[in-house]
């Protein structure tokens, strides 16, 4: 994700923080300072930082549960609106998705229980939601209340929250995956309209939340529909067969010429031994600015891309497409015969949708 700083690896997973997070700290610091001075600002910012530590642990719940099923996590990014754990793919079985979806809120349950026990032992048993807005309230009390809200909010049955995936996994135990996703997405969109309506009268923040819920539900439904429509197709039915290739010794200037003469955004780099890599338009433009037009494409191309066979089921290739935007397609003898690109698959979906109508 762009505009993110890499904080390092924890348990083999890159942890990143989006630069806009610091704008959030500045904003809250100003609010707390205006309410209670320097001490309130320090206490308030400490609360925000600890809150996002809870969010990070929540995302690690998802990541470690997914690792149990052989699914790696690319990275975890902290945003002003929460955290995002980028899994390489979604679990294959509904029961696995259910475990992965519930693992995040389960972490918050554990945190809330530990905080509650600590508050009981220390005699701080009186707390309410109103304390969240008071910078002078106890830090542990506010963290406890916030974790309760995180549990409840994340279990709302709507994408992209965990509750939407919980609902989809439960439905998928009895219904086809695409139908379960569509049903869960419809419920999520209904929740979005409800939040938007309430936001008009109570809190404008609910309107923003409604927008993200509606968008997340629509995206999940579109992906599920695409997977269902192409379930019985071979890769050869979805691949691009007319394309230009480059040699490893070609320069970026040669690649620019190919880019301008065709509508391609990705160019396979091949030699007699087979596919060596893929040069994307974004990589080409970035390297032109940095290294110059005479740079060999072999220094810029993306390497170690997996290949798929033209005869394989598209559903298997789709799992790889969740991680890579373009995949080389090879024939029975390993020769390059096509490309799978996100753009071409999207166009194919629009055509199929128009034919059905």
C-alpha positions in Angstrom: 0.0 0.0 0.0 1.4 3.4 -1.0 2.4 6.1 1.5 3.3 3.5 4.1 6.3 3.2 6.3 7.7 -0.3 7.1 8.1 -0.7 10.8 9.8 -4.1 10.4 8.8 -7.8 10.7 7.0 -9.4 13.6 6.5 -13.1 13.5 7.6 -13.1 9.8 5.0 -10.5 8.7 5.8 -7.0 7.6 4.1 -4.3 9.7 3.5 -1.0 8.0 1.9 2.3 9.1 0.2 4.7 6.7 1.5 8.2 6.8 -2.1 9.5 7.3 -1.9 7.9 10.7 0.3 10.7 11.9 -2.2 13.2 10.8 -4.7 11.4 13.1 -2.3 11.7 16.0 -1.8 15.5 15.3 -5.6 16.0 15.1 -6.3 14.1 18.4 -3.3 15.7 20.1 -4.8 19.2 19.2 -8.2 18.2 20.5 -6.9 16.8 23.8 -4.6 19.7 24.3 -7.5 22.2 23.8 -9.6 20.2 26.4 -7.1 19.7 29.1 -3.6 21.0 28.3 -0.3 19.2 27.8 -1.0 16.4 30.3 -4.3 15.6 28.6 -2.6 15.6 25.2 0.0 13.2 26.3 -2.5 10.9 28.0 -4.8 11.1 24.9 -2.0 10.2 22.4 -0.9 7.3 24.6 -4.5 6.0 24.5 -4.6 6.3 20.7 -1.2 4.5 20.4 -2.3 1.7 22.7 -5.6 1.4 20.9 -3.8 0.8 17.6 -1.7 -1.8 19.4 -5.0 -3.6 20.1 -5.9 -3.2 16.4 -2.5 -4.7 15.4 -3.0 -7.7 17.7 -6.5 -8.1 16.2 -5.0 -8.3 12.7 -2.4 -10.8 13.9 -5.3 -12.9 15.1 -6.4 -13.2 11.5 -2.9 -13.7 10.1 -1.9 -16.4 12.5 -5.2 -18.3 12.1 -4.7 -18.1 8.3 -1.1 -19.4 8.7 -2.6 -22.5 10.4 -4.2 -23.4 7.0 -1.1 -22.7 5.0 -2.1 -19.1 4.0 0.6 -16.5 4.3 0.0 -12.8 5.1 1.8 -10.3 2.9 1.7 -7.5 5.4 -0.3 -5.7 8.0 -0.9 -2.0 7.5 -2.3 0.4 10.2 -4.6 3.1 8.8 -6.5 5.9 10.6 -9.7 3.8 10.1 -8.1 0.6 11.5 -5.9 -2.2 10.3 -5.7 -4.4 7.2 -4.0 -7.8 7.0 -3.4 -8.7 3.4 -3.8 -12.5 3.1 -2.3 -14.2 0.0 -5.7 -15.8 -0.6 -9.0 -16.5 1.2 -9.4 -19.9 2.9 -10.9 -22.7 0.6 -13.4 -24.1 3.1 -16.2 -22.2 4.9 -15.1 -23.7 8.2 -11.6 -22.3 7.7 -12.9 -18.8 6.7 -15.1 -18.9 9.9 -12.1 -19.5 12.1 -9.9 -16.9 10.4 -12.8 -14.3 10.6 -13.5 -14.9 14.3 -9.8 -15.0 15.3 -9.5 -11.2 15.1 -12.5 -10.4 17.4 -11.4 -13.2 19.7 -8.1 -11.4 20.3 -10.1 -8.3 21.4 -12.2 -10.5 23.7 -9.0 -11.7 25.4 -7.7 -8.2 25.7 -11.0 -7.0 27.2 -11.1 -9.8 29.7 -7.5 -9.1 30.9 -8.3 -5.4 31.2 -11.5 -6.1 33.1 -9.7 -8.4 35.6 -7.1 -5.7 36.1 -9.7 -3.1 36.7 -11.5 -5.4 39.2 -8.3 -6.1 41.1 -7.4 -2.4 41.3 -11.0 -1.4 42.4 -11.8 0.6 39.3 -15.2 -1.0 38.6 -17.2 2.1 37.5 -16.9 2.9 33.9 -19.2 4.0 31.0 -19.0 4.8 27.3 -19.0 8.5 28.1 -15.5 8.1 29.5 -14.1 7.6 26.0 -14.5 11.3 25.3 -13.0 12.4 28.6 -9.2 12.7 28.4 -9.0 12.6 32.2 -10.6 9.2 32.5 -8.5 6.2 33.4 -6.4 4.8 30.5 -7.3 1.1 31.2 -11.0 2.0 31.5 -11.0 3.6 28.1 -9.1 0.8 26.5 -11.6 -1.7 28.0 -14.6 0.1 26.7 -12.9 0.6 23.2 -12.2 -3.1 22.9 -15.8 -3.9 23.7 -16.8 -1.5 20.9 -14.2 -3.1 18.5 -15.8 -6.5 19.2 -19.3 -5.4 18.5 -18.4 -3.3 15.5 -16.3 -6.0 13.8 -19.1 -8.5 14.2 -21.6 -6.4 12.4 -22.8 -8.8 9.6 -21.6 -6.7 6.7 -18.4 -6.7 4.5 -15.7 -5.6 4.9 -16.1 -6.3 8.6 -15.3 -9.7 10.1 -19.0 -10.2 10.7 -19.7 -10.2 7.0 -17.1 -13.0 6.5 -18.6 -14.9 9.4 -22.0 -14.7 7.9 -20.7 -15.7 4.4 -18.9 -18.7 5.8 -22.0 -19.9 7.7 -24.2 -19.5 4.6 -21.6 -21.2 2.5 -21.9 -24.4 4.6 -25.4 -24.8 3.1 -25.3 -22.7 -0.1 -23.0 -22.4 -3.1 -20.1 -20.0 -2.4 -21.3 -17.3 -4.9 -24.9 -17.4 -3.6 -23.7 -17.2 0.0 -21.5 -14.2 -0.9 -24.4 -12.5 -2.7 -26.7 -13.0 0.2 -24.2 -11.7 2.7 -23.4 -8.8 0.4 -27.1 -7.9 0.2 -27.5 -8.0 3.9 -24.4 -5.8 4.2 -25.8 -3.3 1.8 -28.9 -3.2 3.8 -26.8 -2.4 6.9 -25.1 0.3 5.0 -28.4 2.0 4.2 -29.4 1.7 7.8 -26.1 3.3 9.0 -26.4 6.0 6.4 -30.0 6.8 7.5 -29.0 6.9 11.2 -26.0 9.1 10.3 -28.4 11.8 8.9 -29.9 12.2 12.4 -27.3 11.2 14.9 -23.6 11.1 13.8 -22.2 12.0 10.3 -19.4 9.5 10.9 -22.0 6.7 10.3 -22.5 8.0 6.7 -18.8 7.4 6.0 -19.0 4.0 7.6 -22.0 3.2 5.5 -20.1 4.2 2.3 -17.2 1.8 3.1 -19.7 -1.0 4.0 -21.6 -0.6 0.7 -18.4 -0.5 -1.3 -16.9 -3.6 0.5 -20.1 -5.6 0.0 -20.2 -4.7 -3.7 -16.6 -5.7 -4.2 -17.0 -9.1 -2.5 -20.1 -9.9 -4.5 -18.3 -9.0 -7.8 -15.4 -11.2 -7.0 -17.6 -14.1 -6.0 -19.7 -13.8 -9.1 -16.5 -13.8 -11.3 -15.2 -17.0 -9.6 -18.6 -18.7 -10.0 -18.9 -17.7 -13.7 -15.5 -19.0 -14.5 -15.5 -22.1 -12.3 -15.7 -24.6 -15.2 -13.6 -22.7 -17.7 -10.0 -23.6 -18.6 -7.3 -20.9 -18.4 -7.2 -20.8 -22.2 -10.7 -19.4 -22.3 -9.7 -16.3 -20.3 -6.1 -15.6 -21.5 -4.8 -13.0 -23.9 -3.3 -14.6 -27.0 -2.2 -11.6 -29.0 0.7 -9.7 -27.3 4.2 -8.4 -27.8 7.2 -9.8 -26.0 10.6 -8.4 -25.1 14.0 -9.9 -24.8 16.1 -9.5 -21.6 18.6 -7.4 -23.6 15.9 -5.0 -24.8 16.1 -1.5 -23.4 13.5 0.6 -21.7 13.4 2.7 -24.9 12.4 -0.5 -26.8 9.7 -1.1 -24.2 8.3 2.4 -24.6 8.0 1.8 -28.3 6.1 -1.4 -27.7 3.9 0.4 -25.1 2.9 3.2 -27.5 2.3 0.8 -30.4 0.0 -1.5 -28.5 -2.7 -1.4 -25.8 -0.6 -3.7 -23.6 0.2 -2.8 -20.0 2.3 -5.9 -19.3 5.1 -7.3 -21.5 6.5 -10.8 -21.1 10.3 -10.9 -21.2 11.4 -14.2 -22.9 14.5 -15.9 -24.2 15.0 -19.4 -25.7 14.8 -21.0 -22.3 11.3 -19.6 -21.6 9.7 -16.8 -19.6 12.2 -14.7 -17.6 9.9 -12.1 -16.2 7.2 -9.5 -16.8 7.7 -5.8 -17.4 4.7 -3.7 -16.2 3.8 -0.2 -17.4 4.2 1.2 -13.9 7.6 -0.3 -13.5 8.6 0.9 -16.9 7.6 4.5 -16.3 9.2 4.5 -12.8 12.5 3.1 -14.2 12.6 5.6 -17.0 12.6 8.5 -14.5 15.2 6.9 -12.3 17.5 4.9 -14.6 17.1 6.3 -18.1 15.9 4.9 -21.4 19.0 2.7 -22.1 18.5 0.5 -19.1 18.0 -3.2 -20.0 14.5 -4.5 -19.1 16.1 -7.4 -17.3 17.0 -5.0 -14.5 13.5 -3.7 -14.1 11.2 -6.7 -14.8 9.4 -8.7 -12.2 10.9 -12.1 -11.8 9.9 -15.4 -10.1 6.3 -15.1 -11.2 4.4 -18.4 -11.2 3.1 -19.8 -14.5 -0.1 -21.6 -15.2 -0.9 -24.0 -17.9 -3.5 -23.2 -20.5 -5.4 -26.5 -19.8 -5.7 -25.9 -16.0 -9.0 -24.8 -14.5 -9.3 -21.1 -14.3 -10.4 -21.4 -10.6 -6.9 -22.5 -9.7 -5.3 -19.6 -11.6 -7.7 -17.2 -9.9 -6.2 -17.9 -6.5 -2.8 -16.8 -7.9 -4.4 -13.8 -9.5 -5.4 -12.6 -6.0 -1.6 -12.2 -5.4 -0.3 -11.3 -8.9 -1.9 -8.9 -11.4 -0.6 -10.8 -14.4 0.4 -14.4 -15.0 2.2 -16.0 -17.9 0.3 -19.0 -19.4 2.4 -21.8 -20.9 1.6 -24.8 -23.1 2.3 -28.4 -22.6 6.0 -28.0 -23.4 6.6 -24.9 -21.3 6.3 -22.4 -24.2 4.6 -19.0 -23.6 1.1 -19.1 -25.2 -0.8 -16.4 -23.4 -1.3 -13.9 -20.5 -3.8 -13.7 -17.7 -4.4 -10.1 -16.7 -6.8 -8.5 -14.3 -7.9 -6.1 -17.0 -8.8 -8.8 -19.5 -10.6 -10.9 -16.9 -12.7 -7.8 -16.0 -13.6 -7.2 -19.7 -14.6 -10.9 -20.0 -16.9 -10.6 -17.0 -18.6 -7.5 -18.5 -19.1 -9.4 -21.8 -20.5 -12.5 -20.0 -22.8 -10.3 -18.0 -24.1 -8.6 -21.2 -24.7 -11.9 -22.9 -26.8 -13.2 -19.9 -29.0 -10.1 -20.0 
